Amino acid sequence: MAAGVLTVSRLFLGEALKRLRAESKKTLDETAAAIGKSRARLINVLDGKGTLTAEELSRLLDFLGASPADKTGLLALGAEARQRPTRRPYTDLRPSSYERITDLQAMAAEIDWYERGVIPGLLQTPEYFEAIAADADGILWESSRVERENRRTFQVERQRIILTAQPAKTMRFVITDDALRTEVGDGPTMARQLTHLLSTLEQFPNITIRVLSSTVSHNPAPSAGLIMVRLGPQLRPVAFLPVAYGPSTYLDEPTDTARLSRAFQRIYDLAASPGESRSIIADLVASR
Protein backbone atom coordinates (compact mmCIF):
# COMPACT_ATOMS: atom_id res chain seq x y z
CA MET A 1 0.00 0.00 0.00
CA ALA A 2 1.54 3.30 -1.08
CA ALA A 3 1.14 6.05 1.48
CA GLY A 4 2.28 9.45 2.58
CA VAL A 5 1.91 11.55 -0.58
CA LEU A 6 -1.43 13.24 -1.10
CA THR A 7 -2.54 13.64 -4.72
CA VAL A 8 -5.78 14.86 -6.29
CA SER A 9 -6.72 11.35 -7.44
CA ARG A 10 -6.16 10.01 -3.91
CA LEU A 11 -8.31 12.79 -2.48
CA PHE A 12 -11.10 11.89 -4.88
CA LEU A 13 -10.84 8.18 -4.13
CA GLY A 14 -10.90 8.79 -0.38
CA GLU A 15 -13.94 11.05 -0.57
CA ALA A 16 -15.84 8.60 -2.79
CA LEU A 17 -15.11 5.78 -0.35
CA LYS A 18 -16.26 7.93 2.57
CA ARG A 19 -19.55 8.53 0.79
CA LEU A 20 -20.02 4.83 0.03
CA ARG A 21 -19.25 3.87 3.63
CA ALA A 22 -21.74 6.42 4.96
CA GLU A 23 -24.43 5.13 2.60
CA SER A 24 -23.72 1.52 3.59
CA LYS A 25 -23.80 2.40 7.32
CA LYS A 26 -20.73 0.21 7.90
CA THR A 27 -18.45 1.17 10.77
CA LEU A 28 -14.78 1.97 10.26
CA ASP A 29 -13.78 -1.17 12.14
CA GLU A 30 -16.09 -3.38 10.04
CA THR A 31 -14.81 -1.82 6.84
CA ALA A 32 -11.15 -2.18 7.80
CA ALA A 33 -11.66 -5.82 8.82
CA ALA A 34 -13.31 -6.61 5.47
CA ILE A 35 -10.02 -5.89 3.67
CA GLY A 36 -7.66 -7.04 6.40
CA LYS A 37 -6.38 -3.58 7.29
CA SER A 38 -6.14 -1.69 10.54
CA ARG A 39 -8.52 1.15 11.29
CA ALA A 40 -5.58 3.61 11.03
CA ARG A 41 -4.59 2.31 7.58
CA LEU A 42 -8.17 2.64 6.34
CA ILE A 43 -8.42 6.21 7.66
CA ASN A 44 -5.19 6.97 5.79
CA VAL A 45 -6.88 5.91 2.54
CA LEU A 46 -10.09 7.81 3.29
CA ASP A 47 -8.04 10.94 3.99
CA GLY A 48 -6.36 10.70 0.58
CA LYS A 49 -2.94 9.85 1.97
CA GLY A 50 -2.75 6.25 0.84
CA THR A 51 -3.97 3.72 -1.70
CA LEU A 52 -5.11 0.11 -1.89
CA THR A 53 -4.11 -2.63 -4.26
CA ALA A 54 -6.58 -3.41 -7.03
CA GLU A 55 -7.67 -6.59 -5.23
CA GLU A 56 -8.11 -4.80 -1.87
CA LEU A 57 -10.09 -1.98 -3.46
CA SER A 58 -12.31 -4.46 -5.32
CA ARG A 59 -13.10 -6.31 -2.06
CA LEU A 60 -13.80 -3.01 -0.31
CA LEU A 61 -16.19 -1.84 -3.02
CA ASP A 62 -18.06 -5.15 -2.91
CA PHE A 63 -18.31 -4.91 0.88
CA LEU A 64 -19.70 -1.37 0.66
CA GLY A 65 -22.25 -2.37 -1.97
CA ALA A 66 -20.96 -0.24 -4.85
CA SER A 67 -22.99 -0.49 -8.04
CA PRO A 68 -21.28 -2.11 -11.06
CA ALA A 69 -20.87 1.30 -12.72
CA ASP A 70 -19.45 2.88 -9.54
CA LYS A 71 -17.12 -0.07 -9.04
CA THR A 72 -15.73 0.21 -12.57
CA GLY A 73 -15.13 3.96 -12.17
CA LEU A 74 -13.56 3.67 -8.72
CA LEU A 75 -11.26 0.83 -9.75
CA ALA A 76 -10.01 3.08 -12.56
CA LEU A 77 -9.57 5.92 -10.07
CA GLY A 78 -7.71 3.54 -7.77
CA ALA A 79 -5.30 2.74 -10.60
CA GLU A 80 -4.65 6.47 -11.04
CA ALA A 81 -4.16 6.89 -7.30
CA ARG A 82 -1.48 4.19 -7.23
CA GLN A 83 0.62 5.95 -9.84
CA ARG A 84 3.76 7.77 -8.76
CA PRO A 85 2.98 11.47 -8.14
CA THR A 86 4.10 13.84 -10.91
CA ARG A 87 4.28 17.59 -11.29
CA ARG A 88 1.73 17.53 -14.12
CA PRO A 89 -1.82 18.83 -13.60
CA TYR A 90 -4.37 16.14 -12.81
CA THR A 91 -6.77 15.72 -15.74
CA ASP A 92 -10.07 14.05 -14.93
CA LEU A 93 -11.11 12.11 -18.02
CA ARG A 94 -13.82 10.00 -16.39
CA PRO A 95 -17.61 10.50 -16.65
CA SER A 96 -19.54 12.58 -14.08
CA SER A 97 -16.65 14.93 -13.42
CA TYR A 98 -19.09 17.33 -11.75
CA GLU A 99 -19.30 14.90 -8.83
CA ARG A 100 -15.58 15.15 -8.07
CA ILE A 101 -15.32 18.94 -7.91
CA THR A 102 -18.13 18.96 -5.35
CA ASP A 103 -16.32 16.23 -3.41
CA LEU A 104 -13.31 18.52 -3.28
CA GLN A 105 -15.46 21.43 -2.11
CA ALA A 106 -16.97 19.23 0.60
CA MET A 107 -13.45 18.70 1.98
CA ALA A 108 -12.53 22.38 1.77
CA ALA A 109 -12.07 24.90 4.55
CA GLU A 110 -12.19 27.80 2.07
CA ILE A 111 -13.59 28.15 -1.45
CA ASP A 112 -12.91 31.00 -3.90
CA TRP A 113 -15.09 30.84 -7.02
CA TYR A 114 -15.01 33.15 -10.04
CA GLU A 115 -17.52 32.44 -12.77
CA ARG A 116 -18.25 34.20 -16.05
CA GLY A 117 -21.75 34.41 -17.49
CA VAL A 118 -23.40 31.89 -15.15
CA ILE A 119 -24.33 31.68 -11.48
CA PRO A 120 -21.84 29.39 -9.63
CA GLY A 121 -23.22 25.93 -8.93
CA LEU A 122 -23.25 26.25 -5.14
CA LEU A 123 -25.53 29.29 -5.46
CA GLN A 124 -27.95 27.92 -8.07
CA THR A 125 -31.60 27.18 -7.37
CA PRO A 126 -32.83 23.77 -8.54
CA GLU A 127 -34.94 25.50 -11.24
CA TYR A 128 -31.94 27.45 -12.55
CA PHE A 129 -29.84 24.30 -12.64
CA GLU A 130 -32.64 22.41 -14.42
CA ALA A 131 -32.85 25.13 -17.07
CA ILE A 132 -29.10 24.94 -17.72
CA ALA A 133 -29.21 21.15 -17.84
CA ALA A 134 -32.14 21.25 -20.26
CA ASP A 135 -30.14 23.51 -22.61
CA ALA A 136 -27.29 20.97 -22.63
CA ASP A 137 -29.52 17.90 -22.87
CA GLY A 138 -28.95 16.03 -26.11
CA ILE A 139 -25.96 18.26 -26.92
CA LEU A 140 -23.31 17.78 -24.22
CA TRP A 141 -24.69 14.36 -23.27
CA GLU A 142 -27.24 11.95 -24.71
CA SER A 143 -30.76 13.20 -24.06
CA SER A 144 -31.98 11.67 -20.81
CA ARG A 145 -34.44 12.97 -18.23
CA VAL A 146 -33.04 10.45 -15.76
CA GLU A 147 -29.55 11.90 -16.26
CA ARG A 148 -30.84 15.41 -15.63
CA GLU A 149 -32.76 14.36 -12.54
CA ASN A 150 -29.74 12.51 -11.16
CA ARG A 151 -27.56 15.58 -11.69
CA ARG A 152 -30.13 17.83 -10.06
CA THR A 153 -30.57 15.54 -7.05
CA PHE A 154 -26.81 15.26 -6.63
CA GLN A 155 -26.34 19.03 -6.83
CA VAL A 156 -29.08 19.81 -4.30
CA GLU A 157 -27.69 17.31 -1.80
CA ARG A 158 -24.09 18.46 -2.15
CA GLN A 159 -25.16 22.10 -1.83
CA ARG A 160 -26.82 21.22 1.46
CA ILE A 161 -23.74 19.42 2.76
CA ILE A 162 -21.30 22.15 1.73
CA LEU A 163 -23.36 25.18 2.74
CA THR A 164 -24.36 23.82 6.15
CA ALA A 165 -21.01 22.25 7.04
CA GLN A 166 -19.63 22.82 10.52
CA PRO A 167 -17.32 24.52 11.02
CA ALA A 168 -18.64 26.83 8.33
CA LYS A 169 -16.52 27.16 5.20
CA THR A 170 -15.31 30.60 4.15
CA MET A 171 -16.68 31.10 0.63
CA ARG A 172 -16.02 34.03 -1.71
CA PHE A 173 -17.84 34.28 -5.03
CA VAL A 174 -17.26 36.69 -7.89
CA ILE A 175 -20.06 36.73 -10.48
CA THR A 176 -20.00 38.80 -13.65
CA ASP A 177 -22.93 41.14 -14.13
CA ASP A 178 -23.98 39.49 -17.38
CA ALA A 179 -24.76 36.32 -15.40
CA LEU A 180 -27.31 38.32 -13.39
CA ARG A 181 -28.97 39.72 -16.50
CA THR A 182 -28.97 36.69 -18.79
CA GLU A 183 -32.34 34.95 -18.81
CA VAL A 184 -31.91 31.29 -17.89
CA GLY A 185 -35.15 29.40 -18.21
CA ASP A 186 -38.16 31.70 -18.01
CA GLY A 187 -38.62 35.00 -16.20
CA PRO A 188 -39.85 33.50 -12.90
CA THR A 189 -36.89 31.11 -12.83
CA MET A 190 -34.44 34.00 -13.06
CA ALA A 191 -36.36 36.09 -10.55
CA ARG A 192 -36.25 33.25 -8.01
CA GLN A 193 -32.53 32.81 -8.68
CA LEU A 194 -31.75 36.45 -7.96
CA THR A 195 -33.89 36.40 -4.82
CA HIS A 196 -32.09 33.24 -3.76
CA LEU A 197 -28.74 35.04 -3.92
CA LEU A 198 -30.02 37.66 -1.49
CA SER A 199 -31.50 35.08 0.88
CA THR A 200 -28.25 33.10 0.77
CA LEU A 201 -26.32 36.17 1.92
CA GLU A 202 -28.77 36.66 4.78
CA GLN A 203 -28.66 33.03 5.85
CA PHE A 204 -24.91 32.40 5.54
CA PRO A 205 -22.62 35.13 6.90
CA ASN A 206 -19.62 33.04 5.84
CA ILE A 207 -20.52 33.68 2.17
CA THR A 208 -19.43 36.79 0.27
CA ILE A 209 -20.71 37.65 -3.20
CA ARG A 210 -19.11 40.35 -5.33
CA VAL A 211 -20.40 41.43 -8.73
CA LEU A 212 -17.81 42.14 -11.43
CA SER A 213 -18.51 44.21 -14.51
CA SER A 214 -18.03 42.01 -17.59
CA THR A 215 -16.27 44.95 -19.27
CA VAL A 216 -13.96 45.92 -16.40
CA SER A 217 -10.35 46.74 -17.31
CA HIS A 218 -7.29 44.84 -16.05
CA ASN A 219 -9.10 41.54 -15.50
CA PRO A 220 -6.35 38.86 -15.53
CA ALA A 221 -8.88 36.17 -16.55
CA PRO A 222 -11.37 37.90 -18.85
CA SER A 223 -12.56 34.76 -20.63
CA ALA A 224 -12.32 31.92 -18.11
CA GLY A 225 -13.51 31.00 -14.64
CA LEU A 226 -11.53 29.46 -11.81
CA ILE A 227 -12.18 27.77 -8.50
CA MET A 228 -9.65 27.71 -5.65
CA VAL A 229 -10.16 25.12 -2.92
CA ARG A 230 -8.14 25.41 0.29
CA LEU A 231 -8.13 22.21 2.31
CA GLY A 232 -6.69 23.48 5.58
CA PRO A 233 -3.16 24.06 6.89
CA GLN A 234 -1.97 20.46 6.43
CA LEU A 235 -2.83 20.14 2.72
CA ARG A 236 -1.93 22.05 -0.41
CA PRO A 237 -4.66 24.11 -2.08
CA VAL A 238 -6.12 22.82 -5.33
CA ALA A 239 -7.28 24.90 -8.30
CA PHE A 240 -9.97 23.78 -10.72
CA LEU A 241 -10.44 25.24 -14.20
CA PRO A 242 -14.10 24.80 -15.24
CA VAL A 243 -14.92 24.08 -18.86
CA ALA A 244 -18.18 23.77 -20.78
CA TYR A 245 -17.12 20.40 -22.17
CA GLY A 246 -14.04 18.23 -22.11
CA PRO A 247 -11.42 17.11 -19.58
CA SER A 248 -11.53 18.72 -16.15
CA THR A 249 -8.14 20.06 -15.04
CA TYR A 250 -6.92 20.34 -11.46
CA LEU A 251 -3.66 21.98 -10.38
CA ASP A 252 -1.98 21.54 -7.01
CA GLU A 253 1.62 22.54 -7.67
CA PRO A 254 2.35 25.54 -5.40
CA THR A 255 3.65 27.66 -8.29
CA ASP A 256 0.39 27.16 -10.22
CA THR A 257 -1.96 27.65 -7.29
CA ALA A 258 -0.07 30.77 -6.18
CA ARG A 259 -0.57 32.30 -9.63
CA LEU A 260 -4.27 31.46 -9.67
CA SER A 261 -4.70 32.74 -6.12
CA ARG A 262 -3.23 36.06 -7.22
CA ALA A 263 -5.54 36.10 -10.23
CA PHE A 264 -8.59 35.51 -8.06
CA GLN A 265 -7.54 38.19 -5.59
CA ARG A 266 -7.09 40.71 -8.42
CA ILE A 267 -10.56 39.84 -9.76
CA TYR A 268 -12.05 40.04 -6.25
CA ASP A 269 -10.54 43.48 -5.72
CA LEU A 270 -11.81 44.72 -9.11
CA ALA A 271 -15.39 43.69 -8.30
CA ALA A 272 -17.96 45.84 -6.51
CA SER A 273 -17.87 45.73 -2.71
CA PRO A 274 -20.13 43.23 -0.92
CA GLY A 275 -22.57 46.01 -0.02
CA GLU A 276 -22.64 47.44 -3.53
CA SER A 277 -23.04 43.96 -4.98
CA ARG A 278 -26.00 43.24 -2.73
CA SER A 279 -27.59 46.48 -3.93
CA ILE A 280 -26.98 45.56 -7.58
CA ILE A 281 -28.76 42.24 -7.08
CA ALA A 282 -31.58 43.84 -5.06
CA ASP A 283 -32.16 46.45 -7.79
CA LEU A 284 -32.44 43.69 -10.40
CA VAL A 285 -34.95 41.86 -8.21
CA ALA A 286 -36.98 45.05 -7.76
CA SER A 287 -36.98 45.79 -11.48
CA ARG A 288 -38.65 42.49 -12.35
N, C-alpha and C positions, 0 to 999 in steps of 0.2 A: 504494500500500500504506500503510494507516494504521499508525502505530507510536508507541510511547512511553508509552501509557497502558494499564496492566494492568487488565483487568476479569475478572469471574468467567467469563463466556462465553469470553473469550480463553484463560484458563487451561485450561478444559475442552477447547477445540479443540486447544491445543498438546499436552496430555497424550494425547488420543486419537490425534493424528498420531504422537506418539512411539511409542505402542503399535503402530500399524500399521507404522511403519518397522522396528521391532524384529522384528515377525513376518515382514516381507517380506525381512529381512536385506539391505536396501539400505543403502549407505553414505550419509553426509551429503552428500558431494560428488556422488554419483550422483543423489540425490534433488533437490538444489539445481539441478543441470544440467537435470533433466527439466522444470522449470518456468522455466528461464532466470533463476534468482536466484543470488546469491552464497551461499556457505556461511554467512556472518555473517547475511544477511537471513533465511535459513531458520531458523537457531538462534533468531533474534528471535521468529519465529512459534512455534516449539516451546516457547519459554519463556513464552509468553502475552503478549508485549509488542508483537505486531504481528498483522496480518491479511493475507489474500490476497484478490484479486478472486475473483468467482464462477468465472470461467473458469480462473484459475490453480489454485484449490482443486480444481476438477473434474479437471483434468489430473493434479494431484498424487495424488488419490484413485485414479484409474485406474492410475497408475504403481505405487502401493503395493498394488494388488490388492484394494481395498475391495469388499465385497459390495454388491449393489444396495441392500439395506436400510441398511447402514452409510453408503453414499454419500449416500442421501437425507437421513438424519439429520444427517450432518456438513455437508452443504451448507446445511441449515437453521441449524445452529449457526454456520456461517461467516457467514451473513447477520446473525445476532444480534451476532456479534463485530465486524462492520463498523459497527454503529450507534454513534452518538456516546454516550460514557459519560454516565450520569445518576446522580443521587443516590438513585434508587429501588432497593429490594432487587431482586436478580435472582431471577426466578421461573422454575424449570425446568418447562416444560409438556410436554416430550418424553418418549416411552416410555423404559423402562429407566433411570429416574432413579437407581436404586441404583448403577449403574455410575459415575456422575459423582461421587458423594460419596466413593467409594473412590479414584477418581482424585485427588481433592483430598487425601485422607489420604496417598496415596503420595508426594505432593509435600511433605508437611508435615515440619517439624522437631519440632513439639510438637502433641499432640492431647489435648484435654480432652473427656471424654464423660460426660454424665449421662443416665441412662436410667431410666424408670419402668416397673416391672412386667415387664421383659424383659431378658435378658442382652444386652449390646451386641454388635453383629455381629462385631467383631474378636475377641471372646472366645468365640464360639459354636463348639461342635463341629458337624461335618457332620450328625450325627443330630438334634441340637437344631434346627438350621436347617431340616432336612427336615421335622421335625414342625410347625414354624411355617408353612412353605410349604404343607404339606398342608392346614392349617386354612384358609388363604386361597385355596386352589385352587378355582376355580369360583365364587368370591365376589368377590375383588378383581381377578381376571383370569380369562379363559376357561380352563376346565379343560384342562390340558395337562401330561403327564408330561415331555415334552421341555422345556417352559418351566421346570419345577421343576429338572430336571437341569442345564439351562444356568445357572440362577441359582446352584445349589449349586456347580457347577464353577468359576464365576466367583468366588464368595465364597472358596472354599478357596485358589484361586491368589492372589487379592489379599491374603488374610490372610498367606500365606507371604511375599509381597513386602514388605508393610508391617512385619510383625513381625521379619523378619530383615534389614531394611535396615541399611546401614552408611553413615555413622555411625548408631547406634541412635537412634530417635526417643524423646523423653520422652513417655510416655503415662500419663495419670491418668484413672481410671474411678471413677465413683460409681454404685453399683447399689442400688436399693431392696430392702429385705429381702423384700418380697413376691415379687420376681423369683426369689429363691433358693428359695422355698417353693412356688411355683406349679408344678404338674405339667405339663410340656410333653412331649407324646408319652407313653411309658409310664415306669414306675419306673426301669428300667435306663438309659433315655435321660437322665433327669434326674440320676441318680447319676453317670453318666459326665461330664455337664456340670459338676457341682460339683467332681468330682475334677480335671477339666481346668483349672478356675480355679486350683486349688492348684498344679498342675504348671506352669502358665503363669507364676505368680509365682516359682517356683523357677528356671525356665529363662531368664526375662527380667527382670533386675534393673532395667531401665529402665521397667518397668510397675508402677504402683501401683493397687491396688483398695481402695476404701473402701465399706463398707456403710452405707447410710442408712436409718434407721427410716422407714417409710412414713407414720407418724403424728407425726413430729418437728414441733415448733413452729418458727415463724419461717422456714420454707422459702420463699424468694422465687419458686420455680417448682414449686408443689405438684402441678400437673396436666399438666406438659409436660416433655419432655426437651430437651437442647440439646447441640450439638457445636461446640467451638471448635477451629479449625485455624490454627496459627501457621506461616507459611511461611518464616521466617527474617528477618533484620534488614532485608533490602532490600524486602520485600513486606508489605502490610497483612494482618493476620489476617482470616480469614473465619469467620463463624458460620453454622451450618446448623440449621434447626429441623425435626426429624423429624416426620412425620405418618404415620398409618396408611394414608391414601389421599388423593390429591389432589396439587396442585402442591407442588413442593419449593421452599422459600424459603431463599435465601442472603443474608446481609448482610455488607457490607464497609466501610460508612461508619464511621469511627473512633468517632463518638458511639454508634452501635448496638453495635459490638463491645466497647467499653469497658463498657457497661451489662451485656452478657451475660457478660463476663469477671468482673465483680463478682458477678453472680448465681452463676456457677459456683464462685467462690472461697467465697462464703457457704455454699453447699451442701456443698462439700468440707470446710469447717471444721466443719459440723454433723454430718458423718458420723463413724462410729467410726474410730479410728486404724488405720493399716495392720496393725499387730499384732493388734488386737482384731478387725478384719475377717477376717483369716486364721483366727483362732480360731472365729469365727462359722461360716465356711464349713466348717472342719474338723469342727466339732461336728455340722453337718448331714450331712456325709458319714458320720460315725461312727454317726449315728442311723438310717441306712438299712439 
